[in-house]
Amino acid sequence: MKLDPVSLRLFVSVVEEGTIAAAAKREHIAAAAVSKRLSELEELLDSKLLNRTNKGIAPTDAGLSLLFMARSALNNLNEIVVQMRDYSHGRRGSVSVLANISAITQFMPSLIKSFMAHYPLINISLEEQQSLSITKAVAENRADIGIFTRLPHGADIEVFPFRTDRLVLLVPNDHPLAERDCVCLNDTLDHQYVTLRSGTHLNFQLIKAANDLGRSLKIRMEVSSYDALCLMVQAGVGIGIMPEGSVGIYKLEGAKAVHLDEAWASRELSVCVRAKEGLSTAAGLFLEHILKAEPQAD
């Protein structure tokens, strides 16, 4: 015979109820079956666990020790059941999310905060990557969900609309273009630029737009983040282009955002998954949350 949770539960019930009859009623089992289980338990542990008197049953010293251990063991077993059910219901789990810098700076903090308020036991792993890398990684099942600036791709993925953002020109306060309320890209191409690093969608987008005008982008410096771009622009290193929603995150005392009058300045951000039906419960809940959440007002 091996120690089993049923015998432990019956033992705890007998001690708590004080009689075999009361414990049998509580556990919906025959009194004779309870008595047999207790005898087998004492035999297995080679210890007298209970003293039987006319007034009922009381635990021996060994029985008291077993009582505390049994309660702890049964609680741990119950916790296993609870946690595993949490996984099946999506209340517990983990979700791997890849997002580009525009999505992370503008939209993801509030979305993750509101999701975790509803599902505090679900862990979100958020990693920044470039848009093309995101679609490839999701297609290869290296991430559950991707958020990227919509662009042509060859990945076998499902894509859903997410948000729109708008690009603006960021210039130092003392720059000649700072006096303008609106500029076209062509107006800016005589000036030195600070851009995001090569390989990002925004870097590609700006170079392509300049080439379409028969001109080139004068890149003085490439940086890896919007905060670095803002600092370089404020320092007068060059001008830059970034999403309007990201500009408001940083304290730009020495710089100004100017409206960019270009059709491509309005961009679509999308969500992608390898296959919606193949998502884990937790990932499915996160996808549903970010697709249904209303954009926050500026």
N, C-alpha and C positions, 0 to 999 in steps of 0.2 A: 504493500500500500504506500502511496505517496501522499505527501501533504497537499491538500487541495482546498480551494477557497470555500467550497460548500461546507466542509467540516469546520473551518475557521468561523464562518458566519454563524453556523448553528451553535458553536461554543460561545461566541459573543452573545448571542440571543439568550442562551440559558443563563449566563451570568447576569445579564441585564434584567431578565424577567424573574429570576429566582427559582423557577421550577421548569421541569421539562415540559409539562403540559402547556404552560403559558407560552414557552418558546415555540412548541409545535404549532400552536394556534397562530402565533405571529408569522411563522414561516410557511404556513399551509402545508404541513407535512405530518405524518403519523408520529405519535410520541415514541413508539417502539423504534422507528427509524432514527429518531434523534438520539435515543439512548444508545443504539448500536454504533452510531457515528462517534459519540463521545468515548465509548469504550475502545474503539479502534484508534482514536486519536491518542488516548493515554498509552495504548500499547505501542504505537508508532514512536512516540516521544519518550517512552520509557519513564514516564513521570505521572504521579497522581495529580490530577488537575482540579478535581472538585471534591468537596466534602458533602455527602448526602446526609441530611438530618430530617427529623420530623417537621421542622419549620421550613424546609426547602433545601436549596443548594447554594453553597458558598465556595468561592475559589480558594485553593491552597496558595502558598507563596509562589509555587511554580505556575499555578493557574493565573495569578495576577500578572506575572511577567508575560505569560502568553497573551493575556487579554490586551495589554498595551501593544505588543508586537502584531497581534492579529488585526487590531483596529487600524494600525498604520499600513499593514500589507493590503487590507481590503480597500482602504482609501486610495492607495496607489493604483490598485487594479481599476477602481472606478474612474480615476483620473485618466488612465489610459483610454478607457472607453469614451470619456467625454472629449478628450483631445482628438481621437481618431474620428469621432462623429463631426467635430468641428471642421476637420479636413474635408469630409464628404459633403458638408453643407456650405463650404467656402468661408467659414468663419475663421479658419486658420490656414496658413499656407504662405507661399512666396510667389512674387511676380517679378520677372526680369524685364525691365523697360529700357530701351535705347531711345534717345531723343537728341535732336540737334540743338545747338546753342540758343537759337531763337525760341524754340518751344520751352526749353528749360528756364530761360530768364523771364519769359512773358507769362507762361501759363501753368507750368507744372507745380510750382510751390503750393498754390491755392487748391489745385485739384487733388494733390496727394494729401494735403491737410484734411480736406473735407472727406476724402475716402477713408483715411485712417480713423476719423472720428466715428465712422460707422463700423469699421472692421479693424479694431486695434490689434488683433492677433495676426493680421496678414502683413508680411514684410515686403516692402517695395525696394527693389534694387534698381537705381536709376544711374545710367551711365551716358555721358555725352559722346556722340560720334557724328561723323559727317553723314549727310543724307543718303548718298549712294551706299556707304558702308552699312547703314541701318537697314535698307531694303534687302541687301545681300545677306546680312546676319539673320534677319527674321526668316528669309526663305530657307536658310540652312539650319533653322531651328536652334540657333544660338541665343535667341531672345524670344520672349513671349510676345511682346508688343513693341512696335516702333513708331516714332513720331518724327516726321520729316517734312521739309519743304517740297511740295509736289513737283516732280520732274520726270522726264522719260526714264524708264528703267526696264530691265528685262527679267526682273525677279518674278517667280511664281508665288504671288502673295495676293491677299484680299485687302483692298484699300477702301477707307471710309473718310469722308470729309471731316475736318476737325475745327480749324480756326482760319481766319485770315489775318494778315498783318500788313503794315505799310512801311516802306522804307523812306527814310528822310536823310537829308544831308546834315552832317554835324560839322560845324566850323567854329574856330576860336572867335571870341567876341570882337576882336579887333581885325578880323579878316574882311577883305573887300566884299565877299559874298554874304557877310552877316547883315548887311543893310537890306538884302533882298528878302521878300516874303515867299518867293517861289522861284525855283531854278529848274532848268533842263540839264540833263547830264552834259550836254555839249558845252554849257556855260562853265562847267567845272573842270574840264579836261586840261586846261593850262596850268592847273595847280597840282601840287604834290599830294599824294594820297597815303593814308594809313588804312590798311585793309586787314581782314581776317586772313589766316594762313592759306597757302595754296591747297587746293583740294576741297575746300568748303564750297558749298553751293553759292554763297554770296560772292566769294572771290571770282568764281567762274562766271556768275551772272554779270558782274561789273565789267570784266574783261571782254565778254561777248558783246555787251551793249556798246562799249567803246569801239570795238572792231566793226560793228554794224554801222557805225557812223564814219568809218574810214579813219579812225584815230586810235590812239593807244592810251592806256591808263598809266599815268606816271606814279608807280608805286615806290614810295620812299621807305616804307616799313611794313612788314607783316607781323601781326600779333595773333595770339591764340584765344583771346576772349574779348567780350565787349567792354569790360571794365578797363582792360589795357588800352583798347582803342580810344575810349573816352579820355583816359589820362594823357595819351599821346596827343590827341587833338587839343586838349586844354593847354598842353605845354607848347603848342604851336609847331609841332613836328609836321603836321599835314592836316588835310580834311578827311572825313570818313563818311561812310554810309552804313546805316544800321536800322533795325526796326524801331519805329516810333514808340512802341510799347516798352522797349528796353531802355530807351533814353530816360524815361521817367524814374527808373530804378536808381540811377546814379545822380549824385549831387553835382550838377554841372554849372558851377558858378562862373567858370571861365569859357563857356561854350554855348552855342545856340543851335537849335534844330531848325532847319529850313525845309519847307515843303518841296518835294521832288516831283516835278510834273512829267512823269513817265508812266505809261500803261503798265510796264513790268514792275513798277514800284509797289503795286498791290499784289500780294502773293498768297497762295493757298498752302496751308499746312494740312497734312493728312496723317491718318493713323493706319498702320498696316499690321496684319497678323498673317501667319502662314496659312491657317485655316481656322475660322471662327469656331467650327464644330469640334475642333481638336484641342481647344484651350482647356486648361484645368479650370476647376470651379472658381478658384481665386482669381485667375487671370481673366476669366469671363466676366466676373463681377467688376473688375477694374476697367475692362474695356467698356462695359455698359455705363459705368459711372462717368468716364471721360467723354463719351459720345453724347450723353444726355445732359451733362452739366451745362448750365447757361453761362455764356461769357460774362465775366465781371465787368461792371461799368468802370470806366477810367475815373 
